Amino acid sequence: MHTRREPDRRARRNSIHAGAERHAAPDRSAALGQYRARAAVYDFEIASVEPMRRRAIERLGLNAGEAVIDAGCGTGLSLIALARAVGERGAVIGVEQSPEMIGRARDRIAAAGLHNVTLVNAPGEEAEFPRTADALLFHFTHDLMQIEAAVERMMAAVRPGGRVVATGLKWAPWWMPATNLFVRVAAPRSVTTLAGLDHPWRNLAPHLTGMVVEAGYGGGTYLAYGTRK
């Protein structure tokens, strides 16, 4: 794996946030409640990181006729761009466990008149896929990515050589306390565990070749990408 602009391990261990790292697993019940309350304002709250979404979708390098999975698709903010990228002969599969969030995604694709999008309302580790995918997107889906079984389920649905891209929050180097304060405040709005924020992509790495991780927003976000083994 190639990593750019990432702090070394000793710096992480000595960082101001090291004490916050826990081994707690994501809490599905808490997450469902969190997004039930947040669904109506989600699009507004995440608007500031839309440039990251656009860059992640571009990094997928989608072609007409391909199939792509949007893991943890939320209200469907990525679906229209993905559907346009693969065209009418392609397919987009959105997976989301929150009924409230996926309900808004259904409204979004209906309003856009899209017929190449399939939505799956299920936890990542239980999702069933109608076909093998050529690409996979994780956009701000920290809890999902910390569930090894969910990542394995998603990866099993992607063909060898398929492209995988992930984005989200992460801890910045210890010498950037303002960034880490932002992450500490922002993360609980979207996650039920802070575990793994030092290496959010850790469960992806074993499945990918040529993996690259790029830091952004002062080290508080990342873009990780690679090719499915």
C-alpha atoms as one frame of an Amber mdcrd trajectory, in Angstrom:
protein
   0.000   0.000   0.000   1.282   3.463  -0.880   0.429   6.255   1.534   0.993
   9.924   0.876   1.072  12.724   3.443   0.229  10.387   6.312   1.831  10.750
   9.800   4.072   7.949  11.041   2.866   5.459  13.626   4.826   6.944  16.496
   3.207  10.305  15.852  -0.211   8.644  16.014   0.588   6.934  19.294   1.727
  10.209  20.804  -1.136  12.276  19.443  -3.624  14.144  21.576  -6.402  11.864
  20.383  -4.693   8.557  21.126  -6.649   8.184  24.355  -9.914   8.394  22.437
  -9.203   5.290  20.358 -11.372   2.381  21.484 -12.113  -1.103  20.212 -15.884
  -0.578  20.448 -17.749  -1.984  17.481 -20.279   0.155  15.592 -23.741   0.116
  17.170 -26.381  -0.601  14.530 -29.333   0.359  16.730 -27.707   3.673  17.621
 -26.863   4.306  13.968 -30.454   3.696  12.880 -31.665   6.169  15.496 -28.980
   8.652  14.540 -29.959   8.692  10.888 -33.673   8.561  11.617 -33.244  11.899
  13.366 -30.797  13.249  10.813 -32.344  12.238   7.489 -34.239  15.483   6.923
 -31.143  17.670   7.331 -28.434  15.270   6.124 -27.981  16.798   2.674 -27.441
  20.252   4.173 -25.052  19.020   6.867 -22.743  17.183   4.468 -22.722  19.867
   1.771 -19.263  21.133   2.769 -17.597  17.871   1.677 -19.314  17.608  -1.703
 -15.998  18.312  -3.465 -14.703  15.077  -1.900 -17.687  13.186  -3.283 -17.061
  14.508  -6.779 -13.387  13.629  -6.598 -14.136  10.119  -5.311 -16.580   9.464
  -8.149 -14.068  10.752 -10.687 -11.414   8.468  -9.173 -13.655   5.431  -9.828
 -13.090   5.995 -13.543 -16.486   4.617 -14.495 -17.294   3.637 -18.065 -20.585
   3.223 -19.896 -22.170  -0.170 -19.255 -20.379  -0.844 -15.965 -21.941  -1.633
 -12.591 -21.032   0.247  -9.432 -21.983  -0.216  -5.780 -22.593   2.819  -3.563
 -22.029   1.377  -0.072 -23.973   3.270   2.588 -25.653   5.388  -0.081 -27.628
   7.457   2.437 -30.052   9.867   0.798 -28.609   9.078  -2.619 -26.401  12.107
  -3.133 -23.962  10.056  -5.241 -26.542   8.075  -7.195 -27.333  10.525  -9.990
 -23.668  11.149 -10.826 -22.934   7.421 -10.724 -25.960   6.619 -12.906 -24.949
   9.180 -15.489 -21.385   7.863 -15.526 -22.398   4.272 -16.325 -25.249   5.218
 -18.638 -28.495   3.408 -19.366 -26.695   0.128 -20.109 -24.915   0.288 -16.763
 -26.168  -0.293 -13.239 -25.912   1.414  -9.868 -26.591  -0.517  -6.666 -27.122
   1.584  -3.557 -26.937  -0.138  -0.174 -28.318   1.579   2.935 -29.563   0.203
   6.244 -31.572   3.276   7.318 -35.196   3.185   6.040 -35.474   6.966   6.389
 -32.307   7.654   4.418 -33.029   5.171   1.636 -36.574   6.534   1.390 -35.110
   9.882   0.427 -32.797   8.145  -2.016 -35.836   6.533  -3.693 -37.484   9.940
  -4.008 -34.290  11.356  -5.498 -33.909   8.734  -8.226 -37.641   8.856  -9.021
 -37.476  12.634  -9.442 -34.461  12.219 -11.736 -36.259   9.562 -13.798 -33.443
   7.035 -13.360 -34.089   3.421 -14.318 -30.622   1.960 -13.845 -30.483   2.272
 -10.049 -31.338  -0.545  -7.614 -31.635   0.209  -3.895 -30.994  -2.405  -1.220
 -32.296  -1.624   2.278 -30.059  -3.817   4.446 -26.958  -3.722   6.665 -23.799
  -4.075   4.617 -23.027  -7.543   5.944 -26.477  -8.803   4.862 -26.836  -7.097
   1.481 -27.716  -9.150  -1.587 -26.451  -7.921  -4.953 -28.225  -8.488  -8.280
 -24.957  -8.626 -10.230 -21.189  -8.418  -9.943 -19.867  -4.872  -9.859 -16.929
  -3.220 -11.614 -16.465  -0.558  -8.939 -17.294   0.202  -5.319 -17.669   3.527
  -3.501 -17.555   4.178   0.253 -18.280   7.875   0.903 -18.311   8.901   4.583
 -19.344   5.429   5.767 -17.012   4.985   8.752 -19.170   2.589  10.785 -19.753
   0.375   7.758 -16.050   0.212   6.985 -15.230  -0.843  10.554 -17.426  -3.956
  10.208 -15.137  -6.547   8.660 -18.015  -8.786   7.579 -19.675  -5.873   5.782
 -16.500  -4.957   3.919 -15.985  -8.598   2.932 -19.574  -8.787   1.668 -19.093
  -5.684  -0.462 -15.757  -6.860  -1.793 -17.181 -10.247  -2.737 -19.592  -8.430
  -5.041 -16.779  -6.691  -6.954 -14.921  -8.453  -9.757 -11.143  -8.939  -9.510
  -9.546  -5.840 -10.991 -12.522  -3.679 -10.015 -11.857  -0.204  -8.654 -12.548
   0.710  -5.036 -12.598   4.239  -3.600 -13.254   5.340  -0.007 -13.460   8.764
   1.606 -14.223  10.036   5.081 -12.922  11.558   8.291  -9.728  10.506  10.026
  -7.482  11.716  12.793  -4.919  14.278  11.665  -1.284  14.339  12.837  -0.839
  15.247  16.496   0.577  18.664  15.597  -2.767  19.729  14.094  -4.970  20.052
  17.213  -7.528  22.324  15.548  -8.182  19.737  12.847  -8.501  16.963  15.413
 -10.916  19.075  17.441 -13.051  19.431  14.325 -12.941  15.660  13.719 -13.813
  14.960  17.350 -16.863  17.251  17.133 -17.974  16.257  13.622 -17.520  12.492
  13.758 -20.197  11.712  16.391 -22.779  13.235  14.040 -22.128  10.385  11.593
 -20.546   7.497  13.510 -21.238   5.423  16.606 -17.584   4.602  17.305 -14.324
   6.521  17.032 -12.401   3.265  16.769 -10.448   3.043  13.549 -10.242   6.770
  12.841  -6.465   6.461  12.783  -6.691   4.018   9.824 -10.336   4.005   8.613
  -9.337   1.998   5.524  -7.743  -0.872   7.488 -10.402  -3.449   6.505 -10.124
  -2.475   2.836  -6.358  -2.853   2.602  -6.215  -6.700   2.579  -8.553  -6.768
  -0.418  -6.740  -4.237  -2.598  -3.599  -3.947  -4.664  -1.821  -0.687  -5.409
  -3.655   1.041  -2.581  -3.005   4.767  -2.164  -4.195   6.980   0.694  -4.261
  10.757   0.302  -4.981  13.163   3.149  -7.009  16.341   2.782  -8.645  19.145
   4.755  -5.595  19.648   6.945  -5.178  15.909   7.484  -8.701  15.392   8.819
 -10.059  13.575   5.763  -8.766  10.920   3.396  -9.218   9.540  -0.089  -8.186
   5.894  -0.388  -8.261   3.910  -3.614  -6.991   0.706  -5.126  -7.841  -2.314
  -7.240  -9.684  -5.379  -6.015  -7.408  -8.418  -5.786
